[in-house]
Amino acid sequence: MGIETITRQIASPSHTSLAAIDRTQLIKMRNQGLRDCFKHLDDIPHKMEFVARIQNKCFVDDAASCNVNATWYALESTEGSIIWIANGTDSHVDYKKLKSSVSQKVKMILCVGGNAESLHQAFDGVVPHIVDCPSMEFAVNRALYSDVETATVIYSPSTRHEASINELGAAFRREVCEL
């Protein structure tokens, strides 16, 4: 499968296009050409959108990542240390696909929602800090005041949620703007 085939597969504006592509093919093609073919993702609301930079923390809204493959792309596309805010209600998610990216980049996971147990099972011992958060407000504040000095704080749910992507992204943005 070449870049042209992948580009055709993601030509629709759907934010779940990445999930339709076989993960093994993505791993084989981790290079600038692959990143270039996903440039259209910049036009998708709540997909890797910069929100604010506060105290050496860059806050990024990735609420459109409602599956593990889309979150993988977000983590792989980000340079430096990451604080990952995960939010969802699906506790049957297979996070094994993220283990390599998470172990290399993520310094803290902030769990909001019903999938906290799944995140703990997948990443205890892999990530130094996994914190259960009662609300998005708590998670955003915890990210800002964490011990991780310089980091990108990515809100990337990685699972389906009862709320719409627009509602989730707006809630994250509102809390960041309240800091």
C-alpha positions as CSV (number, residue, x, y, z in Angstrom):
1,M,0.0,0.0,0.0
2,G,1.6,3.3,-1.1
3,I,1.0,6.9,0.0
4,E,-1.3,7.4,-3.0
5,T,-3.6,4.6,-1.7
6,I,-3.6,6.0,1.8
7,T,-4.3,9.5,0.5
8,R,-7.3,8.1,-1.4
9,Q,-8.5,6.3,1.7
10,I,-8.4,9.5,3.7
11,A,-9.7,11.9,1.0
12,S,-13.1,12.2,2.8
13,P,-13.2,14.8,5.6
14,S,-14.1,12.2,8.2
15,H,-12.1,12.5,11.4
16,T,-12.1,8.7,11.6
17,S,-10.3,8.2,8.3
18,L,-7.1,7.3,10.1
19,A,-8.8,4.4,11.8
20,A,-9.7,2.9,8.5
21,I,-6.1,2.4,7.6
22,D,-4.4,-0.7,8.7
23,R,-2.1,0.1,11.6
24,T,0.7,-2.2,10.3
25,Q,0.8,-0.1,7.1
26,L,1.1,3.1,9.1
27,I,4.0,1.7,11.1
28,K,5.8,0.8,7.9
29,M,5.3,4.3,6.6
30,R,6.3,6.4,9.6
31,N,8.0,9.2,7.6
32,Q,7.5,12.7,6.4
33,G,5.6,11.4,3.3
34,L,3.0,9.9,5.6
35,R,2.7,13.0,7.7
36,D,2.3,15.1,4.5
37,C,-0.7,13.0,3.3
38,F,-2.5,13.7,6.6
39,K,-2.1,17.5,6.3
40,H,-5.8,17.8,5.5
41,L,-6.5,16.9,9.1
42,D,-5.7,20.5,10.0
43,D,-9.0,21.5,8.6
44,I,-11.0,19.2,10.9
45,P,-12.5,20.9,13.9
46,H,-11.0,19.7,17.2
47,K,-8.2,17.8,15.5
48,M,-4.9,18.8,16.9
49,E,-6.0,22.4,17.3
50,F,-3.8,24.7,19.4
51,V,-5.7,26.3,22.3
52,A,-3.2,28.2,24.4
53,R,0.3,28.3,25.8
54,I,0.4,28.8,29.6
55,Q,3.5,28.5,31.8
56,N,5.5,26.4,29.3
57,K,2.5,24.1,28.6
58,C,1.0,24.0,25.2
59,F,-2.7,22.9,25.3
60,V,-4.0,21.1,22.2
61,D,-7.6,20.1,21.5
62,D,-7.8,16.7,19.9
63,A,-11.4,15.8,20.8
64,A,-11.9,14.4,17.3
65,S,-9.7,11.5,18.2
66,C,-12.4,9.1,19.3
67,N,-10.5,5.9,18.7
68,V,-7.0,4.4,19.5
69,N,-5.6,4.9,16.0
70,A,-6.5,8.6,15.9
71,T,-4.9,9.0,19.4
72,W,-1.8,7.2,18.1
73,Y,-1.5,9.7,15.3
74,A,-1.8,12.6,17.8
75,L,0.9,11.2,20.1
76,E,3.2,10.3,17.2
77,S,2.8,13.8,15.7
78,T,3.8,15.6,18.9
79,E,7.4,16.3,19.7
80,G,8.6,16.4,23.3
81,S,6.9,15.5,26.6
82,I,3.2,14.9,26.6
83,I,0.5,15.1,29.3
84,W,-2.4,13.1,27.9
85,I,-5.9,13.8,29.0
86,A,-8.1,10.8,28.1
87,N,-11.8,10.9,28.4
88,G,-14.4,8.3,27.5
89,T,-16.9,5.8,28.7
90,D,-15.8,2.8,26.8
91,S,-13.9,0.5,29.2
92,H,-13.3,-2.2,26.5
93,V,-10.6,-0.3,24.6
94,D,-7.4,-2.1,23.6
95,Y,-4.7,0.4,24.4
96,K,-1.8,-2.0,23.5
97,K,-1.4,-0.2,20.2
98,L,-0.4,2.9,22.1
99,K,2.1,1.4,24.4
100,S,5.2,2.3,22.4
101,S,4.2,5.9,21.8
102,V,3.0,6.3,25.4
103,S,6.2,4.8,26.9
104,Q,8.4,7.1,24.8
105,K,6.5,10.4,25.2
106,V,3.8,10.5,27.8
107,K,4.8,11.7,31.2
108,M,1.3,11.8,32.7
109,I,-2.1,10.5,31.9
110,L,-5.1,12.3,33.3
111,C,-8.2,10.1,33.2
112,V,-11.7,11.7,33.0
113,G,-14.6,9.4,32.6
114,G,-15.4,5.7,32.8
115,N,-12.3,4.3,31.1
116,A,-9.9,5.0,33.9
117,E,-9.5,1.4,34.9
118,S,-8.6,0.4,31.3
119,L,-6.0,3.1,31.2
120,H,-4.5,2.0,34.5
121,Q,-4.4,-1.7,33.3
122,A,-2.7,-0.7,30.1
123,F,-0.2,1.9,31.4
124,D,0.6,1.3,35.1
125,G,4.3,0.9,35.2
126,V,4.7,2.5,31.8
127,V,3.8,6.1,32.6
128,P,5.1,7.7,35.8
129,H,1.8,9.3,36.8
130,I,-1.8,8.2,36.0
131,V,-4.3,10.3,37.8
132,D,-8.1,9.8,38.0
133,C,-9.8,13.1,37.5
134,P,-13.5,13.8,38.6
135,S,-13.9,16.5,35.9
136,M,-12.3,18.2,32.9
137,E,-11.7,21.3,35.1
138,F,-9.7,19.2,37.5
139,A,-7.7,17.5,34.7
140,V,-6.8,20.8,33.0
141,N,-5.7,22.3,36.3
142,R,-3.7,19.2,37.2
143,A,-1.9,19.4,33.9
144,L,-1.0,23.0,34.3
145,Y,0.4,22.5,37.8
146,S,2.1,19.2,37.2
147,D,5.7,18.5,37.8
148,V,6.3,18.1,34.1
149,E,8.0,21.4,33.3
150,T,7.6,21.8,29.6
151,A,5.0,19.7,27.8
152,T,2.2,19.5,25.4
153,V,-1.1,18.8,27.0
154,I,-3.2,16.9,24.5
155,Y,-6.9,16.2,25.1
156,S,-7.4,13.1,23.0
157,P,-10.3,10.9,24.3
158,S,-9.3,7.8,22.4
159,T,-12.8,6.3,22.8
160,R,-16.4,7.1,21.8
161,H,-18.3,9.3,24.2
162,E,-21.9,10.1,24.9
163,A,-21.2,13.8,24.2
164,S,-20.5,15.1,20.7
165,I,-17.0,16.0,19.6
166,N,-17.9,19.6,19.5
167,E,-19.2,19.5,23.1
168,L,-16.1,17.7,24.3
169,G,-13.7,20.1,22.5
170,A,-15.7,23.1,23.7
171,A,-15.5,21.9,27.3
172,F,-11.7,21.4,27.1
173,R,-11.2,24.8,25.5
174,R,-13.4,26.5,28.1
175,E,-11.4,25.0,31.0
176,V,-8.1,26.0,29.4
177,C,-9.4,29.5,28.9
178,E,-10.4,29.7,32.5
179,L,-6.8,29.1,33.7
